[in-house]
Amino acid sequence: MSNTLDTADGQKPDNDDNSDKDDGSETDDAACPPVTVLDVDDEQVEPYVDERATWDKHFITVVPLQEPHELTSELYQWADGVRLTNDYETRFPVVAMMKAFCRSDVPTKVTAIVFVNSNENLLTSVSQNMDLLKREIQDICGMTEGTDYTFDTIEIEYGSSQEHLLNLTDNIMEAALGDKVNKRLYVDFTYGEKNIPIALFQVVLELESSWDVEVDIGFCTYGLVQFFENCEDTPLLRGITSLIYHGYRLQDVEAEPDDFSQGRKHFITFLPLAKDINPMLWHVNETLVLNESEATVYSPYSIVALLKNVLVDGEEADLTYVKFESDDNRDIEEVLEQIEVNFRNAIDEAFPNENIRLNRRQIDGNSLSIPYRCEIRDLKKLRNDLLASFDPIDTIYADLTYGYKTNTLILYHALAENILKRPWMQDRTYACYGHVPHQDLGRDSKVMDIGEFIKRDVKDFEIRQYGTAEDDDQDYDEAREDNDMFGGEDDET
């Protein structure tokens, strides 16, 4: 299962994701010169200068938890219309990104998020992996710490609570803004437990939506390697920059329904990418527990533990699961079909009274699905399909445990967009993920509450429309204060 670190389902160090034929993000500065001189009717035109090309470059990544020998070097290829090449094998996609985007005349900074714990094995692995990262920056990029770039770290306790993760979000934001200089931000989402990329995504969303800060989102990537055996997939560097935006507009806000009596509890999850998942004892965060008799549940799937803890006295509910598909490899398709059968059997066994309605929410008559090697356009379509599946009178419970990290981010993003469109859903939306300890770092599997991330996103979202309002001189703070939807300054987190 996708539980822990750096993997889609506890299998590979950097599986996931995707992108579109045009990522919409910046490509290599060297390939896009900052100064262009044009001749129009034999007249010299004033050169165009892209000032952002000389802005400081700031790379953010996560140091993996695996032991160093478990990290394999991959010859990643840039995908999805990104006009760059990569000729070097690396364990860290951020190194390939630095090789592509760094310039000798522009200051560069690397911020690494590192896990800390009392376990000596974890500390040793993290320290050795950080040394490996610096060595590859030296060997591949020809850059020396202290001379060609600066390096700092942000610590996060392994298996942290939601409060610690919110603090991590603040710390990442402070690192991004604390230098008080214009900069371009480059973020690698490859490594880390599922909640860490959510914190990164949150920061990038806030920065992308803020028109009063001088931080430009240069590029966001995810390293995707082969997941299934006997599958000759090329390791890819997916560009996911164009996923990071809010499509919300003020005129899209809906009126609150008068009657919620027909609303149902709507649970949503991704199917895992592993066929055989061992049952485990799940401890559900107390903030999610409504049925006290079911606080601990034995099951292969975290969503079963969530269902048993939220449903009371045989209460009915809808469960939507997003499945993965493969159109070009029958062997993989058979594995994916068996995964779906196993999941449905587990739900039927846990709820024999048939009070769980599976995949009732359909789009154009079809259940929600996505190609397992999807592109950006597939993820964008899925986000729209998820939004369309949300009923304004329901209560939503989202389990972000399974699937690739980009699937997690898309579900998270859809939940936030739904709240922006329907403000009353802020009190009717819950999110969690199943945390399974890495190796010898404990035995307790936890269903952890991460709903406050979504609510933070909504509260801190800077409305773009104010940047093009009739009163262009309206002060940004006044715009926030005047916006009743966010309750003014008192609601800021």
VENRA-V158546 format. One record per residue. OMEGA is omega in whole degrees, 0 to 359 (none if undefined). Layout:
OMEGA
OMEGA
//
This chain:
188
183
206
187
160
183
174
179
179
187
186
184
183
177
163
134
183
190
185
181
174
185
178
182
181
171
188
179
180
179
180
186
183
183
179
178
184
172
178
182
178
177
179
180
179
182
174
180
175
184
183
180
180
178
175
179
184
181
179
180
178
177
184
181
182
171
186
182
179
179
181
175
182
173
182
174
177
186
167
174
177
188
179
176
178
182
187
174
180
174
189
178
179
179
176
178
178
178
183
192
184
176
185
183
182
178
183
178
175
174
181
174
184
177
175
183
178
182
184
180
179
181
179
180
181
180
180
179
178
176
177
179
180
180
180
174
178
187
187
184
182
185
182
179
179
178
183
178
174
185
173
184
170
184
175
179
180
181
187
175
179
180
178
180
175
176
177
178
178
181
177
178
179
178
181
185
192
183
180
178
173
183
169
185
179
188
177
183
191
189
177
174
186
183
181
175
177
177
177
180
179
181
182
176
181
180
181
184
184
181
181
177
183
174
180
178
184
182
174
185
177
179
183
178
181
179
183
177
178
179
186
178
177
175
187
167
182
175
183
183
186
174
192
176
172
179
185
171
183
184
180
184
182
175
181
179
178
187
178
188
181
180
181
171
184
179
181
181
169
170
176
175
177
183
184
179
180
174
179
181
183
173
186
178
187
179
180
188
172
180
187
183
185
185
178
186
178
183
173
192
179
181
177
178
179
179
183
181
183
181
184
172
176
180
179
179
174
176
176
174
177
182
178
181
174
183
189
180
185
179
179
180
179
177
181
177
179
176
180
179
180
181
180
178
180
178
179
180
182
183
184
181
174
177
177
179
185
172
173
180
182
178
183
177
183
173
181
180
179
176
184
172
189
176
182
182
177
180
178
177
179
178
179
179
177
179
180
182
182
178
185
180
181
168
188
174
183
176
185
186
195
179
176
181
178
174
177
182
180
178
177
182
179
178
180
179
179
179
177
180
182
188
181
180
178
179
182
182
180
180
180
170
181
181
177
185
178
174
186
183
178
181
186
172
187
168
191
179
176
182
182
175
182
181
175
180
181
183
186
183
177
187
182
188
179
177
180
181
179
178
184
181
182
182
182
181
177
180
178
184
182
185
183
184
182
176
177
188
184
184
184
181
none
//
